[in-house]
Structure formats: structure tokens, C-alpha cells
Amino acid sequence: MKRVLILNNAEAHYARQIIRGFVAYSAGAGPWLVRVRPTSLPEGALKAQISEMNPDALVVHGVRPATLARALPRKLPVIYTSTEKAVDCPMLVPDNEAIGRLGAEHFLERNFLHYAFVGYEDRPVFVARHDGYRRRLAEAGRSCHAWLANTFQGLLTLYGVDKPEAVRRWLLALPKPCAVFAACDAVAYGLLELCLQLRIRVPEDLAVLGADDDSLICQVAHPPLSSIQIPFAEIGFESARLLDQWMKGRHPGALVRRFPPIDIAVRQSTDIHKVDDPVVAQALRFMTEHRGEAFRVGNLVRLTGVSRTTLEQRFKDTLRRTPLMEIRRQRIEYAKRLLADGRQPVGAIARLCGFNSLVRFSTVFRELTGLPPTEYRRKLNPAIQGLP
């Protein structure tokens, strides 16, 4: 039986997802004995845990390579799932700059004029997310306000706000309406709490987007928090696959693989378009309220009282896409939420999203996401097997 030690903080959402993906692979590759220990152990305790288990391999997150090297009794297969420096073993990590760029694109397509970022200036993960966000905005000719804190000062978290008066003044001074990307869901949650205290409307005055898609935080938040989905489970699954090969004698080398974000789970905190055109706004409201019905562009023409040509031109002028493109986009966004839930077959989801044909649904879904529906769902949760 192969013994694998996972060093990670299992109370964190990202860690649980990594472990979940790892176990999804190891369950079919076993028998493996998998144990999880926290990264916060002192070096002596870490060394004792490793000695006691005598693992054949490790998956490590957040432990300095030098500390780990001193704790290991001999050279073992090790895969890192965090961006530690000077690592001479495989690293499987999220593409944090791509995460930031996706956040910017989410807001740009909603036609915001003002943008901001809230995070830390001394955590490489969050610095990369900020860089991707502001660079993508700069490409679109937009600037970015920022509130950056030091880890040791703290910031906005589930448990409160450090230096609340300074953050409050910054929030109130932001030009409104403003699109704010928070470094992670915990920071976004704290931001939403402040908005409640300050009576800042979300998403009307401040649209707030998080990252990591921690479903508990996102659903408890008020309003429910939109968040970027990061393939932590896939990282865990691929870590197990690489370790399996390594333990069989196929060394993967010191590769670095960055996993792009999956998508955005759109919830109420960003579910708004900044649209001045009343005709387009009326059509968008109808689409949102009737997204599960099989309506067509003709229904929008009758609703708004303008010609099809006029409606299409006004959509292009406002959103840079046609009414049909927006109908498809909204239906697929809804489908992605249902697929992430993981409880319904694809055929039922197609019907709930206004598609009369499963083939047509699958075609449109792949055109807009690059993946068939079943693969999209398995990317979110590699453990899902057998659900069509």
C-alpha cells in the first residue's frame, strides 16, 4: 500500500478542494493510504509526523522548501500546489494573472466605467491577481483604483475589518457605480459587510467579485457573492496522477503547470449591466426574468416596440453583441450554475435553460465555453462519475 502525506490547511476551501480531487484519483489507483496534516506545524512536529507515517510521497502547500528538506528523512517524490520559491520539483498552481484578467473581462462586458481592486501587497498570489486585473483594464483604456494592505496589518476578512475608518473613507470616495475585484472570497465578504454598514447598494453602486468560489462564503454573503471558479480539484487530481507515475518510476521533472480559471459563478453581487439605453435595459430585464423559457428575438421586438434592425443596432452600440448573442450568453450562464450544482442530468439542464434540443444546447455550450457540458462539470468536480 502506497502512503501519501498531504501537507495543507484542510479548514480552507482551496485545500479541501485539492484534497477532494486527489482522493478522486487515488480511489481508483489504490490501495493508497492518504493522510492530511496542517502546514502550520513547527519544524520539529512536522519532522515527527513525517517520520511516524514514513510516506512514499508528499503533496505540499505553503511549506518552505528548505523547511521540508530538513524534515524529510530521505529524498521523496514531492509535488507543490503553492508558488514557493526555489522549488526543484513539480508545481501545479492556479494561473493567478489569468484569474485577474478574467475578473476584468467580467466587468468590462457589463459596461462599467470605474474599477477597483482590494487585496494584499505582500502575497504573491494576490499581487498576480491584481496585476492581471489592472493590465487587462489598461488594455481596454480603463484605470484601476486599489486598496492594498500588508498581511500583518490584516484587511477585510470574515471576522472583521482592520483600520475600518480608512477603508470606509476609501469606499465612500470611490466613483460610483464601480466594479470591485477582491483578492479572494474572504476579502470580498468583508467588503460586502462594510457596504451594508455604509448603505452602499450592491450591485447598483458597487459590484463586488471574489475569487476561489467558496460556496459557503458566497451563499452566506449579502447579497450572494459572484466569484471566480479556480480548478483546485483538478490540481489535486493531477497531483495524484503525477505522483502515481512518479512512484512507478516515471519522474515528471521540475515542471511548472499553471491552471487557468474555469469560469465565474455569477450571483447577485455582480448580476447587473450598466446600460443607459432604456430599450436595451427593458430587453435585458425580460431575458433575465424568462431565461428558462424558449423565447426568441421576435419576442423582444414585440416587447420593446422597435424594429429588429433597430434593436440589434442598439444592442451592438451598448453591449457590443446582438440580442441573440445575449440570449445565448444568459442561458449558458444559467446552465453553468446548474452544472456546478451537480445534481441534475444535462438533458434536464438543457430544458431548464430554454433549449428544446440537447444537441443544440451542447453545441452552444461548447461554442461559448470551449468545453462540452459534461466535461465542464467534471472540471469543477473530478469525482463526478456516471451522471450524464
C-alpha positions as CSV (number, residue, x, y, z in Angstrom):
1,M,0.0,0.0,0.0
2,K,1.4,3.4,-1.0
3,R,1.4,6.0,1.7
4,V,0.9,9.7,0.7
5,L,1.1,12.6,3.1
6,I,-0.8,15.9,2.1
7,L,0.5,19.0,3.9
8,N,-2.3,21.5,3.7
9,N,-4.6,23.5,5.9
10,A,-7.7,21.4,5.5
11,E,-10.0,24.0,7.0
12,A,-9.5,26.2,4.0
13,H,-11.8,25.9,0.9
14,Y,-9.0,25.6,-1.6
15,A,-7.3,22.9,0.5
16,R,-10.4,20.8,0.8
17,Q,-10.9,21.0,-3.0
18,I,-7.3,20.0,-3.7
19,I,-7.7,17.0,-1.3
20,R,-11.1,16.2,-2.9
21,G,-9.5,16.0,-6.3
22,F,-6.6,14.0,-5.0
23,V,-8.8,11.4,-3.4
24,A,-11.0,11.2,-6.6
25,Y,-7.9,9.9,-8.4
26,S,-6.3,7.8,-5.6
27,A,-9.6,5.9,-5.0
28,G,-9.2,4.3,-8.4
29,A,-5.4,3.9,-8.3
30,G,-5.1,2.4,-4.9
31,P,-4.7,1.0,-2.5
32,W,-3.3,4.2,-1.1
33,L,-3.2,5.4,2.5
34,V,-3.7,9.2,2.4
35,R,-3.1,11.4,5.4
36,V,-3.6,15.1,5.8
37,R,-1.6,17.3,8.2
38,P,-1.6,21.1,8.7
39,T,1.2,23.2,7.3
40,S,1.3,25.3,10.5
41,L,3.2,22.6,12.4
42,P,6.6,23.6,13.9
43,E,9.5,22.1,12.1
44,G,10.1,19.5,14.9
45,A,6.5,18.4,14.9
46,L,6.5,18.2,11.1
47,K,9.6,16.0,11.1
48,A,7.9,13.8,13.7
49,Q,4.8,13.4,11.7
50,I,6.7,12.5,8.6
51,S,8.9,10.0,10.5
52,E,5.8,8.4,12.0
53,M,3.9,8.0,8.7
54,N,7.0,7.2,6.6
55,P,5.3,8.3,3.4
56,D,6.2,7.2,-0.1
57,A,5.3,10.7,-1.5
58,L,4.0,14.1,-0.4
59,V,1.7,16.9,-1.8
60,V,2.7,20.2,-0.2
61,H,1.1,23.6,0.1
62,G,2.6,26.5,1.9
63,V,5.7,24.9,3.4
64,R,9.1,26.4,2.7
65,P,11.2,24.0,0.6
66,A,14.2,24.4,2.9
67,T,12.0,23.5,5.9
68,L,10.6,20.5,4.1
69,A,14.1,19.3,3.1
70,R,15.2,19.3,6.7
71,A,12.1,17.4,7.8
72,L,12.4,14.6,5.2
73,P,14.5,11.6,6.2
74,R,15.4,10.9,2.5
75,K,14.6,12.3,-1.0
76,L,11.0,11.6,-1.8
77,P,8.6,12.4,-4.6
78,V,7.1,15.8,-3.7
79,I,4.6,18.0,-5.6
80,Y,3.9,21.6,-4.6
81,T,0.4,23.1,-5.0
82,S,1.6,26.6,-4.0
83,T,4.0,29.0,-5.5
84,E,7.0,28.6,-3.2
85,K,10.3,29.8,-4.5
86,A,13.4,27.7,-5.4
87,V,11.4,24.5,-5.7
88,D,13.1,21.8,-7.7
89,C,10.1,19.6,-8.0
90,P,6.8,19.8,-9.9
91,M,4.5,22.8,-9.1
92,L,0.8,22.6,-10.0
93,V,-0.8,26.0,-9.3
94,P,-3.6,28.3,-10.4
95,D,-2.8,30.9,-13.1
96,N,-3.4,33.9,-10.9
97,E,-2.7,36.5,-13.5
98,A,-5.3,34.8,-15.7
99,I,-7.7,34.9,-12.8
100,G,-7.3,38.7,-12.6
101,R,-7.8,39.1,-16.3
102,L,-11.0,37.1,-16.2
103,G,-12.3,39.4,-13.4
104,A,-11.6,42.4,-15.5
105,E,-13.4,40.9,-18.5
106,H,-16.4,40.1,-16.4
107,F,-16.8,43.7,-15.5
108,L,-15.8,45.1,-18.9
109,E,-18.6,43.2,-20.6
110,R,-21.0,44.8,-18.1
111,N,-20.0,48.3,-19.3
112,F,-18.6,49.7,-16.1
113,L,-16.6,53.0,-16.3
114,H,-14.9,52.8,-12.9
115,Y,-12.9,49.9,-11.4
116,A,-11.1,49.0,-8.2
117,F,-9.1,46.2,-6.6
118,V,-8.9,45.2,-2.9
119,G,-6.2,42.9,-1.6
120,Y,-2.7,42.5,-0.2
121,E,0.5,43.9,-1.5
122,D,2.8,41.2,0.0
123,R,1.2,38.0,-1.1
124,P,2.4,36.8,-4.5
125,V,-0.9,35.1,-5.3
126,F,-2.9,38.3,-4.8
127,V,-0.2,40.5,-6.4
128,A,-0.5,38.4,-9.5
129,R,-4.3,38.7,-9.5
130,H,-4.1,42.4,-9.1
131,D,-1.5,42.6,-12.0
132,G,-3.7,40.6,-14.3
133,Y,-6.8,42.7,-13.4
134,R,-5.2,46.1,-13.9
135,R,-3.3,45.1,-17.1
136,R,-6.5,43.8,-18.8
137,L,-8.2,47.1,-17.8
138,A,-5.4,49.1,-19.2
139,E,-5.7,47.3,-22.5
140,A,-9.3,48.4,-22.6
141,G,-8.3,52.0,-21.7
142,R,-9.5,51.9,-18.1
143,S,-7.7,52.7,-14.9
144,C,-7.9,50.9,-11.6
145,H,-8.2,52.2,-8.0
146,A,-6.7,50.0,-5.4
147,W,-6.7,49.4,-1.6
148,L,-3.7,47.2,-0.8
149,A,-2.8,46.1,2.8
150,N,0.0,44.3,4.3
151,T,-0.7,40.7,5.6
152,F,0.5,41.7,9.1
153,Q,-2.0,44.6,9.2
154,G,-4.9,42.5,8.1
155,L,-7.7,43.7,5.9
156,L,-11.2,42.7,5.2
157,T,-12.0,39.2,6.4
158,L,-14.8,37.0,7.6
159,Y,-14.0,38.2,11.2
160,G,-13.9,41.9,10.9
161,V,-12.1,44.9,9.3
162,D,-8.7,46.2,10.2
163,K,-8.5,50.0,10.3
164,P,-12.2,50.3,9.4
165,E,-12.3,54.1,9.2
166,A,-9.6,54.2,6.5
167,V,-11.3,51.5,4.4
168,R,-14.7,53.2,4.9
169,R,-13.4,56.6,3.6
170,W,-11.8,54.9,0.6
171,L,-15.1,53.1,-0.3
172,L,-17.2,56.2,0.1
173,A,-14.7,58.2,-2.1
174,L,-14.8,55.6,-5.0
175,P,-16.6,57.0,-8.1
176,K,-20.0,55.2,-8.4
177,P,-21.0,52.9,-9.9
178,C,-17.8,51.0,-9.5
179,A,-16.7,47.4,-10.2
180,V,-14.6,46.0,-7.4
181,F,-12.5,42.8,-7.7
182,A,-11.5,41.4,-4.3
183,A,-8.4,39.2,-3.9
184,C,-10.4,36.3,-2.5
185,D,-13.8,35.5,-1.2
186,A,-13.0,36.2,2.4
187,V,-11.9,39.8,1.5
188,A,-15.0,40.2,-0.7
189,Y,-17.2,39.1,2.2
190,G,-15.7,41.7,4.4
191,L,-16.2,44.3,1.7
192,L,-19.9,43.4,1.5
193,E,-20.3,43.7,5.2
194,L,-18.9,47.2,5.0
195,C,-21.2,48.1,2.2
196,L,-24.2,47.1,4.4
197,Q,-22.9,49.3,7.2
198,L,-22.4,52.3,4.8
199,R,-25.6,51.7,2.9
200,I,-23.8,51.3,-0.3
201,R,-26.0,49.4,-2.7
202,V,-24.6,46.2,-4.2
203,P,-24.5,45.7,-7.2
204,E,-26.1,49.1,-8.1
205,D,-23.4,51.3,-6.6
206,L,-20.6,48.7,-6.1
207,A,-20.5,45.4,-7.9
208,V,-18.2,43.0,-6.0
209,L,-16.5,40.0,-7.4
210,G,-14.5,37.5,-5.3
211,A,-12.2,34.6,-6.2
212,D,-12.0,30.9,-5.2
213,D,-15.8,30.3,-5.2
214,D,-16.1,29.2,-1.7
215,S,-19.7,28.2,-1.8
216,L,-20.3,28.7,1.9
217,I,-19.0,32.2,1.9
218,C,-20.6,33.1,-1.4
219,Q,-24.1,32.0,-0.3
220,V,-23.9,33.5,3.2
221,A,-22.8,36.8,1.9
222,H,-25.4,39.5,1.4
223,P,-26.1,39.8,-1.5
224,P,-24.8,36.3,-2.7
225,L,-21.3,36.8,-3.9
226,S,-20.1,36.3,-7.5
227,S,-16.8,34.5,-7.6
228,I,-14.1,33.2,-10.0
229,Q,-14.0,29.4,-10.0
230,I,-10.5,28.0,-9.7
231,P,-9.7,24.4,-10.6
232,F,-8.4,23.4,-7.2
233,A,-10.0,19.9,-7.5
234,E,-8.3,19.4,-10.9
235,I,-5.0,20.5,-9.4
236,G,-5.4,17.8,-6.7
237,F,-6.4,15.2,-9.3
238,E,-3.4,15.9,-11.5
239,S,-1.1,15.9,-8.5
240,A,-2.3,12.4,-7.7
241,R,-1.8,11.3,-11.3
242,L,1.7,12.7,-11.4
243,L,2.6,11.1,-8.1
244,D,1.2,7.8,-9.3
245,Q,3.5,7.9,-12.4
246,W,6.5,9.1,-10.2
247,M,6.1,6.2,-7.7
248,K,6.1,3.9,-10.7
249,G,9.5,5.2,-11.8
250,R,8.5,7.9,-14.3
251,H,10.0,11.2,-12.9
252,P,8.0,14.2,-14.2
253,G,10.8,16.7,-13.8
254,A,10.7,20.1,-12.3
255,L,7.7,21.3,-14.3
256,V,5.5,24.3,-13.5
257,R,1.9,23.9,-14.7
258,R,-0.4,26.8,-14.2
259,F,-4.2,26.1,-14.4
260,P,-6.4,28.8,-15.8
261,P,-9.6,29.7,-14.0
262,I,-12.7,27.7,-15.0
263,D,-15.3,30.4,-15.1
264,I,-17.2,32.9,-13.0
265,A,-20.1,31.8,-10.8
266,V,-22.3,34.8,-11.3
267,R,-24.5,35.7,-8.3
268,Q,-26.3,38.8,-7.3
269,S,-23.3,40.9,-6.3
270,T,-22.3,41.5,-9.9
271,D,-25.5,40.5,-11.8
272,I,-26.1,43.9,-13.4
273,H,-25.3,45.7,-16.7
274,K,-24.7,49.4,-16.7
275,V,-27.0,50.3,-19.6
276,D,-28.3,53.8,-20.3
277,D,-30.4,52.7,-23.3
278,P,-33.9,52.1,-22.0
279,V,-34.8,49.7,-24.9
280,V,-31.8,47.5,-24.2
281,A,-32.4,47.7,-20.5
282,Q,-36.0,46.6,-20.9
283,A,-34.9,43.7,-23.2
284,L,-32.2,42.6,-20.7
285,R,-34.7,42.5,-17.8
286,F,-37.0,40.3,-19.9
287,M,-34.2,37.9,-20.7
288,T,-33.2,37.6,-17.0
289,E,-36.8,37.0,-15.9
290,H,-37.6,34.5,-18.6
291,R,-34.2,32.8,-19.1
292,G,-35.8,29.3,-18.7
293,E,-38.3,29.9,-21.5
294,A,-37.8,29.2,-25.2
295,F,-38.4,32.8,-26.3
296,R,-36.7,34.3,-29.4
297,V,-35.5,37.7,-30.6
298,G,-39.0,38.3,-32.1
299,N,-40.4,38.4,-28.5
300,L,-38.0,41.2,-27.7
301,V,-39.0,43.1,-30.8
302,R,-42.7,43.0,-29.8
303,L,-41.9,43.8,-26.2
304,T,-39.8,46.9,-27.0
305,G,-41.8,48.2,-29.9
306,V,-38.8,48.8,-32.2
307,S,-37.8,47.1,-35.4
308,R,-35.5,44.1,-35.3
309,T,-32.8,46.1,-37.1
310,T,-33.0,48.9,-34.6
311,L,-33.0,46.5,-31.6
312,E,-29.9,44.8,-33.0
313,Q,-28.1,48.0,-33.6
314,R,-28.8,49.4,-30.2
315,F,-27.6,46.1,-28.6
316,K,-24.4,46.4,-30.6
317,D,-23.9,50.0,-29.6
318,T,-24.5,49.3,-26.0
319,L,-23.2,45.8,-25.3
320,R,-21.1,45.1,-28.5
321,R,-23.2,42.0,-29.2
322,T,-26.5,41.2,-30.7
323,P,-29.7,40.3,-28.9
324,L,-29.3,36.6,-29.9
325,M,-25.8,36.5,-28.6
326,E,-27.0,37.9,-25.3
327,I,-29.9,35.4,-25.0
328,R,-27.4,32.6,-25.6
329,R,-24.9,34.1,-23.1
330,Q,-27.5,34.4,-20.3
331,R,-28.8,30.9,-20.9
332,I,-25.4,29.4,-20.8
333,E,-24.5,31.3,-17.6
334,Y,-27.6,29.8,-16.0
335,A,-26.6,26.4,-17.3
336,K,-23.2,26.7,-15.7
337,R,-24.7,27.4,-12.3
338,L,-26.9,24.3,-12.6
339,L,-23.9,22.1,-13.8
340,A,-21.9,23.3,-10.9
341,D,-24.6,22.1,-8.5
342,G,-24.0,18.6,-9.9
343,R,-27.4,17.1,-9.1
344,Q,-29.2,17.2,-12.5
345,P,-28.5,15.4,-15.8
346,V,-27.5,17.5,-18.7
347,G,-30.8,16.9,-20.6
348,A,-32.8,18.3,-17.7
349,I,-30.5,21.3,-17.5
350,A,-30.9,22.0,-21.2
351,R,-34.7,22.2,-20.8
352,L,-34.4,24.4,-17.8
353,C,-32.3,26.8,-19.8
354,G,-34.8,27.2,-22.7
355,F,-33.2,24.7,-25.1
356,N,-35.6,22.2,-26.8
357,S,-32.7,20.1,-28.1
358,L,-29.9,18.6,-26.1
359,V,-27.7,18.6,-29.2
360,R,-28.3,22.3,-29.7
361,F,-27.6,23.0,-26.0
362,S,-24.3,21.1,-26.1
363,T,-23.3,22.9,-29.3
364,V,-24.0,26.3,-28.0
365,F,-22.4,25.5,-24.6
366,R,-19.2,24.4,-26.3
367,E,-19.1,27.4,-28.5
368,L,-19.2,29.8,-25.5
369,T,-17.1,27.9,-23.0
370,G,-14.8,25.7,-25.1
371,L,-16.0,22.6,-23.3
372,P,-18.9,20.2,-23.6
373,P,-21.3,20.4,-20.6
374,T,-20.2,17.1,-19.0
375,E,-16.5,18.0,-19.2
376,Y,-17.2,21.4,-17.7
377,R,-18.9,19.8,-14.7
378,R,-16.1,17.2,-14.2
379,K,-13.6,20.0,-14.3
380,L,-15.4,21.6,-11.4
381,N,-15.6,18.2,-9.7
382,P,-13.4,15.4,-10.9
383,A,-15.2,13.0,-8.5
384,I,-18.4,13.1,-10.5
385,Q,-18.8,9.9,-12.4
386,G,-21.7,8.4,-14.3
387,L,-24.0,11.4,-14.3
388,P,-24.8,12.2,-17.9
